[in-house]
Amino acid sequence: MRIRRTFISLATVATTVALLPTAAVAETPVQPVSVVATPIPGATFFTAALQDLPKFGYREREFALALRDPQVYEYVGESTEVVATPAPASPRGEYRSRMIVRLPVDPADFNGRVLVEMMNTTTTVDLDVAWEQAHEYLMREGWGYVGITVQQTGLDALTRFRPQPDRYTDLDLNLMTPQAAQTPAYGLRDPSLAWDLTSAVGRLVAAQDADGPLAGYAVRSTYLTGQSQMAGYAVTYINAIHPRDQVFDGFLVAYRGTRATNLGFVAPEGGGAPVGTSTSVAQRRIDAGGAPVINLQTESDPLDQPGGGDAAVWRDDATTPTDRFRLWEVAGSSHNDRWGSQQALDILSRDYGLPFTPACDWTAPMGINDFPMRFAWHSALEALAAWHETDAAPAEVDRIERRDGAIVRDTRGNARGGLRLPPADVPVATRGPVSTGGLFCNLTGYQKPFPRKLVKRMYPKKSEYVADVRQAGRADARAGVLLISDAAELVRQARRGPVADGQTIRDY
């Protein structure tokens, strides 16, 4: 049973927050950086929540952000030490972005925790992936949520906001450095300003100014997350920026590949695409210097290296004062799943417009993976917060088994090892991480229900299937990898019967 605690309010500070790092890791003097948040009027905006927030006692607002005296960074060789210099003046004007803030309407319902997400722009628009996966848990437990646009590609998409085309035209939002602005094909992915922007927002979130975005909300702890492309950003932030700024209390890195995002924009050479990631072992190995980190991975990840021999990615778990790390690889999961994919499509259709729906090459009865990865998000967030707040270390779980770089599978085609939620230990379908088809179809994985005769042999009675799911859920809850409320939800779903639980959809 989870107990809601009473939180002590932090001291009031200014809305314009100066970021003064606790320690410099290079000789270059650290410049003060600040951000000013200005509400954007109107309740309709890009990447607004799909859920009926008032029904859950929540509200959301959108803010324009103005960076003051930002810096840009370079690594010192292959190390994680950095040199900071003042950002050059942009030919496009002041450096500005935007953020979304979601909070309980009543500050008394706020639990003191805030999840800050660098929103994913792989589709060229902002997607709040962490919110999509974990909104049920976040609102149930009273978290605050902040989504930041950290790439110009996401800002450019705002100008094509279908419901309100003029909403962003006068904001002059800009995150492009001069070098990136001269490279239209690739400059929109410039990461140079993401680091100071993220730190500035983290400090702003914790501020208690009477006019601030979280005025009246007693913030106790803040956690940063990034998924997929933004997981690369999160790794770089943890290794290079966190030692300087010490803004966030913990990190959830989700669905990362084998590399880490460069600190700055690298211009292409010879007409090719620029290299956007670092291959340095030190820069790719997550090390937050003692802040807790949970790396949540699906079977699909890392996308560009299916093997398990990269020690920078598959590093050991650690529980020491200077290194707190957990890698949770979730068996049965895929990079995109039915739950997240449908929400992403709904946002894209509503805010940006889709001329077509992606068609994946599934053959009945195979379809999109419906594994409930969201429950792993819930338990990871709960464990991360507890690790920071009470020093209660999360469970260490087995890694997914691999042989010669390939995932080892059982006789029915499911992965062996890993963090195993009830759908993995009480299976009704074969689930895989990679499918066929164009666009993002391959990332949705696949799900193929077991034949009915096999299901009947495995679970002669529906009550036996429900009992097995209940037993597996209780074991996972005791192990700390599944919340009790989510275990109960899986039992509720199991009452449909094993055949229904194995069914999937074939439309993406």
C-alpha positions in Angstrom: 0.0 0.0 0.0 1.3 3.4 -1.0 1.1 6.2 1.6 0.7 9.8 0.6 3.0 12.0 2.5 2.8 15.6 3.6 5.5 17.7 1.9 7.3 20.8 3.3 7.3 23.8 0.9 10.6 24.9 -0.5 11.8 28.5 0.0 10.4 31.1 -2.5 12.7 32.1 -5.3 12.4 34.2 -8.4 10.6 33.1 -11.5 13.7 34.1 -13.6 16.1 31.5 -12.3 19.9 31.8 -12.5 21.7 28.5 -13.1 24.9 28.6 -11.0 26.6 25.2 -11.4 28.0 23.7 -8.2 31.3 22.7 -9.8 33.0 23.4 -13.1 34.7 20.5 -14.8 36.7 22.7 -17.2 38.6 25.9 -16.7 36.2 28.0 -18.8 34.3 30.3 -16.5 30.7 29.3 -16.1 28.2 32.0 -17.2 24.9 32.5 -15.4 22.0 31.3 -17.5 18.3 32.1 -16.9 15.0 31.5 -18.4 11.8 33.5 -18.4 8.4 31.7 -18.8 5.5 33.6 -20.2 2.0 32.0 -20.4 0.6 31.5 -23.9 -3.1 32.3 -23.6 -5.7 29.8 -24.7 -6.4 26.2 -23.8 -5.9 24.7 -27.2 -2.2 24.0 -28.2 0.1 21.6 -29.8 0.6 18.3 -27.9 -2.2 19.1 -25.4 -3.2 16.1 -23.4 -5.6 13.6 -25.1 -7.2 12.8 -21.8 -10.0 14.7 -20.2 -7.8 16.3 -17.5 -10.6 17.9 -15.4 -12.1 14.5 -15.0 -8.9 13.5 -13.1 -8.6 16.8 -11.3 -5.8 18.1 -13.5 -5.2 21.1 -15.7 -2.5 22.1 -18.2 -0.9 25.3 -19.5 1.5 26.3 -22.2 4.4 28.7 -21.7 6.9 30.5 -24.0 10.5 30.3 -22.7 13.2 32.9 -23.3 16.8 31.9 -22.6 19.1 34.6 -21.2 22.8 34.3 -21.8 22.8 30.7 -22.8 26.0 28.7 -23.3 27.2 26.1 -25.8 29.4 23.1 -24.9 32.2 21.0 -26.3 33.7 17.8 -24.9 37.3 17.6 -23.9 38.5 14.8 -26.2 36.8 11.5 -25.5 36.1 12.3 -21.9 32.9 13.7 -20.3 34.6 16.9 -19.3 33.2 19.9 -21.1 34.2 23.5 -22.1 31.4 26.0 -22.0 31.4 29.2 -24.0 28.7 31.9 -24.5 26.3 31.0 -27.3 26.8 33.0 -30.5 24.0 35.4 -31.4 21.5 33.7 -33.7 20.6 35.3 -37.0 17.0 34.3 -36.2 16.8 36.3 -33.1 16.5 35.6 -29.4 16.7 31.9 -28.3 13.2 30.9 -27.3 11.2 27.7 -26.9 8.1 26.5 -25.1 6.9 24.1 -22.4 3.8 22.4 -21.3 2.9 22.1 -17.6 0.3 19.7 -16.2 -0.7 19.8 -12.5 -3.4 18.8 -10.1 -6.0 21.6 -10.0 -5.8 21.5 -6.2 -2.2 21.9 -4.9 -3.2 19.7 -1.9 -3.4 16.8 -4.4 0.2 17.4 -5.6 2.6 14.8 -4.3 5.7 17.0 -4.6 7.2 15.2 -7.6 7.7 16.6 -11.1 8.6 14.6 -14.2 10.3 16.8 -16.8 10.4 15.4 -20.3 12.4 16.4 -23.3 9.7 15.8 -25.8 10.4 13.4 -28.7 10.6 14.9 -32.2 11.5 11.9 -34.3 8.2 12.4 -36.2 9.2 16.1 -36.6 6.5 17.2 -34.0 6.6 17.1 -30.3 5.3 13.9 -28.7 5.0 13.6 -24.9 5.9 9.9 -24.9 6.5 9.7 -21.1 3.0 11.2 -20.5 1.5 8.9 -23.1 2.9 5.9 -21.3 2.5 6.9 -17.7 -0.4 9.4 -17.5 -2.6 7.0 -15.5 0.0 6.6 -12.8 1.1 10.3 -12.8 -2.5 11.5 -12.3 -3.4 8.7 -9.9 -0.4 9.6 -7.6 -0.5 13.4 -8.0 2.7 14.1 -10.0 3.4 17.2 -11.9 4.5 17.0 -15.5 6.5 19.4 -17.7 7.2 18.8 -21.4 9.9 20.8 -23.1 10.5 21.4 -26.8 14.3 21.1 -27.1 14.7 21.0 -30.9 13.9 23.6 -33.6 12.2 20.8 -35.7 9.5 20.7 -33.0 9.2 24.5 -33.0 8.8 24.6 -36.7 6.0 22.1 -36.6 4.1 24.5 -34.3 3.5 26.9 -37.3 1.4 24.1 -38.9 -0.9 23.7 -35.9 -4.2 22.7 -37.5 -6.8 23.7 -34.9 -5.4 27.2 -34.5 -3.0 28.2 -37.3 -2.1 31.6 -35.9 -1.3 30.5 -32.4 2.5 30.5 -32.7 3.1 32.9 -35.6 4.1 35.9 -33.4 6.2 34.1 -30.9 9.5 34.0 -32.9 10.5 30.7 -31.2 14.1 29.8 -32.1 16.7 27.3 -30.9 19.1 27.4 -33.9 22.7 28.5 -33.6 24.2 30.3 -36.6 26.0 27.2 -37.9 22.9 25.1 -37.8 20.8 27.9 -39.4 23.1 27.8 -42.4 22.4 24.1 -42.9 18.6 23.9 -43.6 18.6 20.1 -44.2 20.0 19.2 -40.8 20.1 22.3 -38.7 16.7 21.8 -37.3 18.1 19.0 -35.1 20.7 21.3 -33.5 21.1 20.1 -29.9 23.4 23.0 -28.8 20.8 24.9 -26.7 19.0 21.9 -25.3 21.3 21.6 -22.4 21.0 25.0 -20.8 17.3 25.1 -21.7 16.7 21.8 -19.8 18.6 22.9 -16.8 16.9 26.3 -16.8 13.5 24.7 -16.9 14.5 22.3 -14.1 15.4 25.2 -11.9 12.3 27.1 -12.9 10.1 24.2 -12.0 11.4 24.0 -8.5 10.9 27.8 -7.9 8.2 28.9 -5.6 7.7 32.4 -7.0 4.2 33.8 -6.7 4.0 34.3 -10.5 5.9 31.1 -11.5 4.5 28.1 -13.4 4.3 26.1 -10.2 3.3 28.9 -7.9 1.6 27.4 -4.8 2.9 23.9 -5.4 5.4 22.5 -2.9 8.0 20.8 -5.2 10.1 18.3 -3.4 11.9 16.5 -6.2 12.3 16.7 -10.0 13.2 13.9 -12.4 14.3 14.1 -16.0 13.3 11.7 -18.8 13.9 11.2 -22.5 12.7 8.4 -24.7 14.3 6.9 -27.9 15.9 9.9 -29.7 15.6 11.9 -26.6 17.2 9.1 -24.6 20.4 10.0 -26.4 19.9 13.5 -25.2 19.2 12.3 -21.6 22.5 10.3 -21.6 24.5 13.3 -22.8 22.8 15.5 -20.2 23.5 13.1 -17.4 27.2 12.6 -18.3 28.1 16.2 -19.4 25.7 18.7 -17.9 24.4 17.2 -14.6 27.9 17.3 -12.9 28.0 21.0 -13.5 24.4 22.0 -12.8 23.1 19.5 -10.3 19.5 20.4 -11.2 17.6 17.1 -11.2 17.2 14.5 -8.5 17.1 11.5 -10.7 16.8 10.3 -14.3 14.7 7.8 -16.3 16.3 6.9 -19.6 13.9 5.0 -21.8 14.5 3.0 -25.0 18.1 4.2 -25.7 20.3 3.1 -28.5 24.1 2.5 -28.3 25.2 6.1 -28.8 24.8 9.5 -27.1 23.8 12.9 -28.7 26.6 15.3 -29.5 26.8 18.4 -27.4 26.6 20.7 -30.4 25.7 20.8 -34.0 28.3 19.2 -36.3 28.2 20.6 -39.9 28.1 18.0 -42.7 31.2 17.4 -44.7 31.3 16.8 -48.4 27.6 17.2 -48.8 26.7 14.3 -46.5 24.7 14.2 -43.3 26.4 15.4 -40.1 27.3 13.0 -37.3 24.8 13.6 -34.6 26.0 11.2 -32.0 29.1 10.4 -29.9 30.8 7.0 -30.1 33.1 7.6 -27.1 32.7 4.9 -24.5 32.9 7.4 -21.6 30.3 9.6 -23.2 27.9 6.7 -23.8 28.2 5.0 -20.4 25.6 6.4 -18.1 27.2 7.8 -14.9 25.3 10.4 -12.9 27.8 10.6 -10.1 25.4 9.3 -7.5 22.1 10.6 -8.7 19.7 7.6 -9.2 19.2 6.4 -12.8 16.9 3.8 -14.2 17.4 2.8 -17.8 14.2 1.2 -19.1 14.7 -0.9 -22.3 12.4 -2.9 -24.6 13.4 -5.9 -26.6 13.8 -3.6 -29.6 16.6 -1.6 -28.0 19.2 -0.6 -28.8 17.9 -0.3 -32.3 21.2 -0.2 -34.2 23.0 -3.0 -32.4 21.0 -6.1 -31.4 23.9 -7.7 -29.7 24.6 -7.5 -26.0 28.3 -7.0 -25.9 28.5 -3.2 -25.6 29.6 -2.6 -22.0 28.9 1.1 -22.3 25.2 0.3 -22.8 24.8 -3.0 -20.9 26.8 -1.8 -17.9 26.5 -3.4 -14.5 23.9 -2.3 -12.0 25.3 -0.3 -9.1 24.3 0.8 -5.6 27.0 3.1 -4.2 27.1 6.7 -3.0 28.7 7.7 -6.3 27.0 5.4 -8.7 23.3 4.4 -8.6 22.1 2.6 -11.7 19.6 0.0 -12.8 19.0 -1.5 -16.2 15.5 -2.9 -16.6 15.1 -4.8 -19.9 11.4 -5.8 -20.3 10.7 -9.1 -22.0 7.9 -9.1 -24.4 8.0 -5.3 -25.1 8.7 -3.3 -28.3 10.0 0.2 -29.0 6.4 1.3 -30.0 3.4 -0.6 -28.7 -0.3 -0.4 -29.3 -0.9 1.9 -26.3 1.7 4.5 -27.3 1.3 4.2 -31.1 -2.4 5.0 -31.0 -1.9 8.0 -28.8 0.9 9.3 -31.1 -1.3 8.9 -34.1 -4.1 10.7 -32.4 -1.9 13.7 -31.6 -0.5 13.8 -35.1 -3.9 13.6 -36.6 -5.4 16.2 -34.4 -2.6 18.8 -34.3 -0.6 18.2 -37.5 -2.6 16.2 -40.0 -1.9 12.8 -41.5 -2.6 12.3 -45.2 -2.6 8.6 -44.6 -2.4 6.0 -41.9 0.8 3.8 -41.9 0.1 0.4 -43.3 2.1 -2.4 -41.8 2.7 -5.7 -43.4 1.0 -7.9 -40.9 -0.8 -11.1 -41.8 -3.7 -12.2 -39.7 -3.8 -13.0 -36.9 -0.5 -11.2 -36.3 -0.7 -7.5 -35.4 0.8 -4.7 -33.3 2.4 -5.6 -30.0 0.0 -5.0 -27.1 2.4 -5.7 -24.3 1.6 -3.3 -21.4 5.0 -1.5 -21.2 3.2 1.4 -19.5 3.2 -0.7 -16.3 7.0 -0.9 -16.4 7.0 2.9 -16.7 4.8 3.2 -13.6 7.0 1.0 -11.5 10.2 2.6 -12.8 9.0 6.1 -11.9 7.9 4.9 -8.4 11.2 3.2 -7.8 13.2 6.1 -9.1 11.5 8.5 -6.7 11.8 6.2 -3.8 15.5 5.7 -4.5 16.1 9.5 -4.2 13.7 10.2 -1.4 14.3 7.2 0.9 17.4 5.6 -0.5 15.5 2.4 -1.1 17.3 0.8 -4.0 15.2 -0.7 -6.8 15.2 -4.4 -7.7 18.1 -5.8 -9.7 16.5 -7.9 -12.4 17.9 -10.4 -14.9 18.9 -9.1 -18.3 17.3 -10.5 -21.4 19.3 -13.6 -22.5 21.4 -13.3 -25.6 23.6 -15.6 -27.6 26.0 -14.3 -30.2 24.1 -11.0 -30.1 20.6 -12.5 -30.6 17.8 -12.7 -28.1 17.3 -16.3 -26.8 13.7 -17.4 -27.2 11.7 -20.2 -25.8 9.9 -22.9 -27.8 6.9 -20.5 -28.4 9.1 -17.6 -29.6 9.1 -15.4 -26.6 12.2 -13.9 -25.0 13.9 -15.5 -22.1 15.2 -13.6 -19.1 14.7 -9.9 -18.5 12.1 -8.1 -16.3 9.1 -10.3 -16.7 5.6 -8.9 -16.0 2.6 -11.3 -15.9 2.0 -11.2 -19.7 5.5 -12.6 -20.1 5.2 -15.3 -17.4 1.6 -16.2 -18.2 1.8 -15.9 -22.0 -1.1 -16.1 -24.5 0.8 -14.9 -27.5 4.2 -14.7 -29.2 5.6 -11.2 -28.9 8.5 -9.9 -30.9 10.3 -6.5 -31.0 10.6 -5.9 -34.8 8.0 -6.0 -37.5 8.0 -5.3 -41.3 6.7 -2.4 -43.2 7.6 1.2 -43.8 7.8 4.3 -41.6 7.6 3.3 -38.0 6.0 -0.1 -38.5 9.1 -2.0 -37.7 9.4 -0.4 -34.3 5.9 -1.5 -33.2 7.0 -5.2 -32.9 4.3 -7.9 -33.4 1.9 -10.0 -31.5 0.7 -13.4 -32.7 -2.0 -15.1 -30.5 -1.4 -18.7 -29.6 -3.7 -21.1 -31.4 -6.9 -21.8 -29.5 -6.1 -25.4 -29.0 -2.8 -24.5 -27.4 -4.5 -22.0 -25.1 -7.0 -24.6 -24.0 -4.3 -27.0 -23.1 -2.4 -24.4 -21.2 -5.4 -22.9 -19.4 -8.3 -25.5 -19.4 -10.4 -23.0 -17.4 -10.6 -19.2 -17.5 -10.4 -19.2 -13.7 -7.0 -21.0 -13.9 -5.7 -18.4 -16.2 -6.9 -15.6 -13.9 -5.3 -17.3 -10.9 -2.0 -17.6 -12.7 -2.0 -13.9 -13.6 -2.9 -13.0 -10.1 -0.1 -15.1 -8.7 2.5 -13.6 -11.2 1.3 -10.1 -10.4 1.7 -10.6 -6.6 5.2 -12.0 -7.2 6.1 -9.0 -9.3 4.7 -6.6 -6.8 6.7 -8.2 -4.0 9.8 -7.8 -6.2 9.1 -4.1 -6.7 8.7 -4.2 -10.5 4.9 -3.9 -10.7 2.6 -1.7 -8.7 -0.2 -3.3 -6.8 -2.8 -1.3 -8.6 -1.4 -2.4 -12.0 -1.3 -6.0 -10.9 -5.0 -5.6 -10.1 -5.7 -4.1 -13.5 -4.0 -7.1 -15.2 -6.2 -9.5 -13.2 -9.3 -7.5 -14.3 -8.2 -7.8 -17.9 -7.5 -11.5 -17.5 -11.1 -12.1 -16.6 -11.8 -11.6 -20.3 -10.1 -15.0 -20.8 -6.8 -16.0 -22.3 -8.0 -16.0 -25.9 -9.2 -12.4 -25.6 -6.0 -11.4 -23.9 -4.0 -12.7 -26.8 -5.9 -10.8 -29.5 -4.3 -7.8 -31.1 -5.1 -5.3 -33.9 -3.6 -5.2 -37.4 -4.0 -1.5 -38.0 -1.2 0.9 -37.0 
